[in-house]
């Protein structure tokens, strides 16, 4: 039980670093991001049929591990609210219609359109990205210091 509890900060640190590294994809030039998106979606309306259930399972497992180890309820709930609100605000920044040459090829779905809009202007929600990255950075520093 103690060994598993000691694993939590390592897992949390790895997840924090992974979170920040995901933004590195936005540094690629648009043609490379677009090619990756086209390859992922193909002619389908969804590119995450397999990864979404896996990530949901991982999310439940990490949450269970954190709750099992012991976490302050107000901190946990506050973190959920902050994360949910930041992602909501992030998506709200993509209200600008896509130019025809940047729009997704058929079959088009709302998530496919959103994915192409994000790759068209990934830094549009720069404020939300900055706040998110700062909070993750602060948490990483706190983990290292503890």
C-alpha positions as CSV (number, residue, x, y, z in Angstrom):
1,X,0.0,0.0,0.0
2,X,2.9,2.4,0.8
3,X,4.6,1.6,-2.5
4,X,1.5,2.5,-4.4
5,X,1.1,5.7,-2.4
6,X,4.7,6.7,-3.3
7,X,3.9,6.2,-6.9
8,X,1.3,8.9,-7.0
9,X,3.7,11.9,-7.1
10,X,5.7,10.2,-9.9
11,X,2.5,9.6,-12.0
12,X,1.3,13.1,-11.3
13,X,4.6,14.6,-12.4
14,X,4.6,12.5,-15.6
15,X,1.1,13.6,-16.3
16,X,2.0,17.3,-15.7
17,X,5.0,17.1,-18.1
18,X,2.9,15.3,-20.7
19,X,0.3,18.1,-20.4
20,X,2.9,20.8,-21.2
21,X,4.5,18.8,-24.0
22,X,1.1,18.5,-25.8
23,X,1.4,22.2,-26.6
24,X,4.6,21.5,-28.5
25,X,2.5,20.1,-31.4
26,X,1.2,23.6,-31.9
27,X,4.7,24.8,-32.8
28,X,4.7,22.6,-35.9
29,X,3.9,24.5,-39.2
30,X,0.3,24.4,-40.2
31,X,0.9,22.0,-43.2
32,X,2.4,19.4,-40.9
33,X,-0.4,19.8,-38.3
34,X,-3.0,19.6,-41.1
35,X,-1.4,16.5,-42.6
36,X,-1.5,14.8,-39.2
37,X,-5.2,15.8,-38.8
38,X,-6.1,14.5,-42.2
39,X,-4.4,11.2,-41.6
40,X,-6.1,10.8,-38.2
41,X,-9.6,11.5,-39.4
42,X,-9.4,10.2,-43.0
43,X,-13.0,10.2,-44.2
44,X,-14.4,9.5,-40.7
45,X,-16.3,12.0,-38.5
46,X,-14.2,10.9,-35.4
47,X,-10.5,10.2,-34.9
48,X,-10.7,9.1,-31.3
49,X,-13.0,6.0,-31.1
50,X,-10.2,3.9,-29.5
51,X,-8.3,6.6,-27.5
52,X,-11.3,8.2,-25.9
53,X,-12.3,5.1,-23.9
54,X,-8.7,4.4,-23.0
55,X,-8.2,8.0,-21.7
56,X,-11.5,7.9,-19.8
57,X,-10.3,4.7,-18.1
58,X,-6.9,6.3,-17.3
59,X,-8.7,9.3,-15.9
60,X,-10.9,7.2,-13.6
61,X,-7.9,5.2,-12.5
62,X,-5.8,8.3,-11.7
63,X,-8.7,9.9,-9.9
64,X,-9.3,6.7,-7.9
65,X,-5.6,6.6,-7.0
66,X,-5.7,10.2,-5.8
67,X,-8.8,9.7,-3.8
68,X,-7.5,6.5,-2.3
69,X,-4.2,8.1,-1.3
70,X,-6.2,11.0,0.3
71,X,-6.9,14.3,-1.2
72,X,-8.7,17.3,0.3
73,X,-12.2,17.4,-1.1
74,X,-12.2,21.2,-1.7
75,X,-8.9,21.0,-3.6
76,X,-10.1,18.2,-5.7
77,X,-13.4,19.9,-6.5
78,X,-11.6,23.2,-7.1
79,X,-9.3,21.5,-9.5
80,X,-12.2,19.9,-11.4
81,X,-13.9,23.2,-11.7
82,X,-10.8,25.0,-12.8
83,X,-10.0,22.4,-15.5
84,X,-13.6,22.2,-16.7
85,X,-13.9,26.0,-16.9
86,X,-10.5,26.4,-18.7
87,X,-11.5,23.8,-21.3
88,X,-14.9,25.5,-21.8
89,X,-13.2,28.9,-22.3
90,X,-10.6,27.3,-24.6
91,X,-13.3,25.9,-26.9
92,X,-15.2,29.2,-26.9
93,X,-12.2,30.9,-28.5
94,X,-12.9,28.9,-31.7
95,X,-16.0,30.8,-32.8
96,X,-14.5,32.2,-36.0
97,X,-15.6,30.3,-39.1
98,X,-12.9,28.4,-41.0
99,X,-11.8,29.5,-44.4
100,X,-12.9,27.0,-47.1
101,X,-9.3,25.8,-47.7
102,X,-8.9,25.2,-43.9
103,X,-12.2,23.4,-43.4
104,X,-12.3,19.6,-42.8
105,X,-13.0,17.3,-45.7
106,X,-16.2,15.2,-45.5
107,X,-17.6,13.5,-43.4
108,X,-17.8,16.6,-41.2
109,X,-18.8,16.4,-37.6
110,X,-18.8,19.1,-34.8
111,X,-15.6,17.6,-33.2
112,X,-13.9,17.3,-36.6
113,X,-14.7,20.9,-37.4
114,X,-13.4,21.9,-33.9
115,X,-10.2,19.9,-34.4
116,X,-9.5,21.7,-37.7
117,X,-10.3,25.1,-36.2
118,X,-7.8,24.4,-33.4
119,X,-5.1,23.5,-35.9
120,X,-5.9,26.5,-38.0
121,X,-5.3,28.9,-35.1
122,X,-3.9,26.9,-32.1
123,X,-2.8,30.0,-30.2
124,X,-6.1,31.8,-30.4
125,X,-6.9,30.7,-26.8
126,X,-3.5,31.9,-25.6
127,X,-4.8,33.2,-22.3
128,X,-6.4,29.9,-21.4
129,X,-3.2,28.0,-22.5
130,X,-1.1,30.4,-20.5
131,X,-3.2,30.0,-17.3
132,X,-3.3,26.3,-17.8
133,X,0.4,26.0,-18.4
134,X,1.2,28.3,-15.4
135,X,-1.0,26.2,-13.1
136,X,0.6,22.9,-14.3
137,X,4.0,24.5,-13.8
138,X,3.2,25.6,-10.3
139,X,1.9,22.1,-9.5
140,X,5.1,20.6,-10.9
141,X,7.3,22.8,-8.8
142,X,5.2,22.0,-5.7
143,X,5.6,18.3,-6.4
144,X,9.4,18.6,-6.8
145,X,9.6,20.6,-3.5
146,X,7.5,18.1,-1.5
